[in-house]
């Protein structure tokens, strides 16, 4: 059914080589027309026509009637046509509606079609954050709890080293690993692991050494003294919808961190890349995950992988004598959160386990 959520669709995407193809490839049973239904997304509609649904912008190009695909409404009829080069495109036909004032009024009140709902990918998104050294120094932190224990679970009170706003929700974080740019060796910040949320019930008066009180209503793990506290609006809220698009062709980066903390990860895992807002990364950007094939050198017994070659063979063969092995595409990911120098992404598809230091580039 067309109302299947994005992640269900991704699970049945055709092989990656087709997904990453430069040319649009129509489904074998692509219809000549389609009437938009309530609940459809642009991904849903493109899946009806394309074997590479994430390339949907190419399907709507050069179409004066669909300058903004978000303005397609349930009831609109979309027709498949071809341009002068024989490439497919969609045009908007007449809605198949009964022409009555009541129906027209209802159509205007409907919401336009969007691409990917946050609710569809939320189960796979981790709400980790990135803190600068300045934030680490300035953010309030947990002093202790009403239980008098070093760590606590939910439904308890925490005492915070700051004046908080009563009724406001706050996120609780642990300071994690340093995030170092692999190219420049610059300290970008600290990975902040999301622990839970709470609501301020007493504002506190730190001028007189009276801490604020935070009632914890949801935790993912035990909360310890020293955990950092930040309003949930600062770094936890995400847009309701993501519009997927191919990333800027100039972007080339690396996967530098995973939310799981593992060195290998798979579909629907969350990772961090060393490119952000300053590199023109946008929410919804699609990037290809690439891996360099193992290097090979010649030995008296024939070609061997460099890592398996003897020390003498590695010494005897200069770096320039190694074969220039190709880089192969192994998957793709979508950017869902951006910072100045890094971004968080959700792995959408992969042929093999993804690793730290795998590269990311704009799709071909």
N, C-alpha and C positions, 0 to 999 in steps of 0.2 A: 504494500500500500504506500501511496505517496506521502502519507503522514508519518512514516517511520522517522525516528529521530536521526540526526546527523551521524551519530556514532554507530548506529545499526547499519547505515548505508556504507560507512567507511569499511565495515567488516567484510562487505561483499564487493569492494572495489576490485576492478580487474588488475592484472599485474602492474607493478610499478612502471615498467617500461611504457605501458600504454598511458598511465596516469601522467607521466612526465613528457609525453610526446608534444612536439611543437605544434603539430597540426591537429585541428579538431577532428575527432572520429565519432561519427554518429552510431547510436545503438542500432543493431540490426532491425529491431522492430520499432524504430522511432516513428511516432505518428506525424501526420501532416499538420495537425492542429491539436491544441490542448486548451481546455477551459480551466482557469485557475480556481482552486477550491479553498475554502476557509481552512487555515492551518498550514497551507503550503509555504515552503521557503524557496528562495531562489535555488538553493542546492537541490531541493526536491524536484523542482521543475527542470533544472538542467540535467538531472539524472534520467529523466524521461527521454531526453534527446541525446545526451552525450555519454561516451564511455569515460570521459575525464570531467566529471561534474565540477571540480574545483576550478576549471578553466572557464566557468560560466561568463566572465566579462567578455570573452571573445565571441560568445554566442549572441550577445546583445549589441555588439559594436555597429557603428555606421547606421544606426536605426533612429531616424528622426522622431519616430513615434514612441520610442522608449529611451529618451535621453537619460532618465533616472529610473532604473529598474525597481527602485523602492516604491514607485508610484503605480505599480501594478496591483490591482485589487481583485478579490474573489469575484468571479463572474466574467472577468476579461477573457477573451479568446486570443490565444497566441498561435501564430501560423509559422510554419517552417518554410523558409524560402532560401534562395542562393544568390550571392552577389555575382558580379561580372567575372570573378576569378573562380567561380564554382564553390566558394566557401559558404557553409551554412550560416544563417542568421535568423533571428525571430522578429516578427512584426506583430503588432497588436491589431487584431480584427475587432469586429463588433461583438460586444458581450451578448451571450445567449441568455437574455433576460426578457421577462414579460414587461412591456413598456407601460407601466402604470406609475403614477406619482408616488405611491407607497413604496414600490420597489426601488425607484431611483433615490428616494430619500434614504433608504436603508443602505444602498450601495455607498453613498457618500460618507455614511457613518462608520463604515468598516475600516479596519486598519490595513495599511498597505503591506505587501509581502516583504519580508526581511530574509536575511540569509541564514544565520545560525543563532539560535537562542542560547543565552547563558544557562538557562535551566537544562538544556540538553547536554552541555559539557561540564556543568558544575560538579557532578559526582566524581570527575576525574581531576579537577583542579585543586591544587593545594594552595592555601592562602599564606604561604611564606612571604617574607618581605626582604628588603635589602636596606641595611642601616649604614649610614656614614659614621665615621669616627665622631663627628660632632653630635649626631643623634645619640650615639652610645653614651656620650658624656652628659647630654642634656635631658634625656628621657627619664621620667620617674620610674621607680622600681619597687618591687615587693620587699617590704621589711619583714613581714611574718604573717601569721594567720591567727584566727580566733581559736584554733585548735592547739596552738603551742607546739606544733610539729614542724620538722624541717621541710616536709612536703605534704600536700593535701590534694584531695580529689574535689569533685563539684559539690555544690550546695554548702558552701562555707564562706567566710568573710576573710578578705585580705586587707592588710594595712599598707598603704602606699605612701611613698616619700614625696608627696606633692599635694596641692589643693586640686581636687577634681570637681567636675560639674555634676551635681546631683541629677540623676536620671539619664545621664549620657552613658552610652555603651563604649567599652574599652577592650582592645585586644591585648592578650598577654603573650610575650615572646621570650625565647631564649636566644642569647647571642651565640651565633654559630661560627663556622669557619671563616677565615679571611678569604675574600674573593680577589684573586690576582689575575690581571690580564696576562695571558700567556705570551703575548707579543711584546708589550712594553714593560712587563713586570710591575706595572703600576698597581697599587692597592686601590681597588674600586670601592670596597666597603666590606661589610660583614653580613653573611647569610643569617637571617633572623627566622628561626623556626617558630611557627605559630603553635601556641599551646592551648589557648582557649579564649573565652570572652567573659566579661562580667559587666555589671552595671553599678555605677557609683551611687551609694545610699547616704554617705556623709561626706561633705565637702572637705573637711579637714582645716587646719590652721597651722601651716608649717612655720609661720613666723613665731609661733609659740610652741613649736615642736609637737603639734598635734597632727598625726597622719590622717589622710583620707581613708574612707572605708569602701571597699569594692566587694559587692556580692557576686560570687562566681556562679554562673548559671550553666556553663558548658565548658568542658575540658576534654582534651585529647590525650593528656597524660598528666602526671603529677606536677603540681606547681611548687617550685622551690623559691626560697628567699633569693633576691637578686634578679628575678625575672623582670624584664622590661615591660612597661605599660604604655600603650598609645591609643588614641581615639580610633575607633574602627573606620571612620571616614577617611583617615589618613593612611591609605595604602591597602585597604581591604575591599572597598567597593569596586565592582567591575561593571562594564556596560551591559545593558540588557541584551544587546544583539551585536554580533560580529559580522562584518562584511568581508568575506575572503577575497584577497587579491594577491597576485604575484608580487613578491618583494622587489624593491629597486634592483636593477641589474648590477649595480656597482657593489652590492653588499657581499662580503665574504668574511665569515667569522668562524668561531669554534664553539663547541659545547664545552662549558667549563664547570658545570655543577648539575647535580640531579637532586630533586626533592627527596628521593628515597635515601640518598647518601651512598648508593651503590655505584660501582664503576661501570656496570652494564645495566641497561634498562630496555623496556619494550614499548609496544603500542599503548597509548594513553598514560604513559609516565610523563611527569613534568620535569623539564630541564631548563637551564639558564644558558644563554649564549652571550658572548662578549661584544654584542652590538646593541645599541639603544637609540634613544631619541636623537642624539647628536649625529647618528649615522643614517638618519631618515627611516628608521624602523617604525612601522605603524601597526596598530592593533588589527588583527586579521591577516597580516602578511603570511604568505605561504613560502617556506624555504625548503630546499632539497637538502637532505642529509647525505654527505659523501664520505667515503673512506679511501685512503691511499692504499693501493695494493702493495703487498710486501716487496721490498727491494731485493734484487738478485745480482750476484756477482759471478764471474767466471772463476772456476777452480781447475786444477789438473784433471779432476774427474768429471768436469762439465759444470753447467750452471747450478748454483745452490743459492738458497735464500741467505741473505746477508747475516741474519741472526743465527743461522746454523753453520756459517763458514768458520774455518779455523782463524785464530788470531793472525797467523801469517798471511792467509788469503785476504783478510780484511785490510791488513797493513800494505800488502803488495798491490791491492787495487785501490787507486785513488777514488775519491768521491765521484769524480767526473766519469769514471769507468763503470759505475753502477748503471744498469739499465733504467731508463726513465719509465717506470711502471705507471699505468693509468690510474686515475681516481674514478671510482665507480659510485653511482648513486645507489643508496640502500634504503631510502625512506623519505618522508617529508613531515614537517611539523607546522603548527600554526602559532603565531605570536598572540598571547592574550593579555600580557601586561608589560609595560615598558618603563624603564628608568632612563636616566641620562646616558649611561654607558653600557648597560646590560638590559636584557629582556628575558621574560619568562615565556616558555612555549610548551604546547601540548603535542606530543608525538602522535600523528594521525595514522601513519602506516610505516611499516618497516619489514624488510625481507630477512633481517637477522638482528641480533642484539645490538643496540646502539651503545657506543662507548664515549667516555670523556675524550676530548680532543678530536672527535669526528668533526669534520668541517661542515658548514652550512653556506649555501649560495642561493641566489635567485633561481627558480626553475628555468629550464631551457625553453 
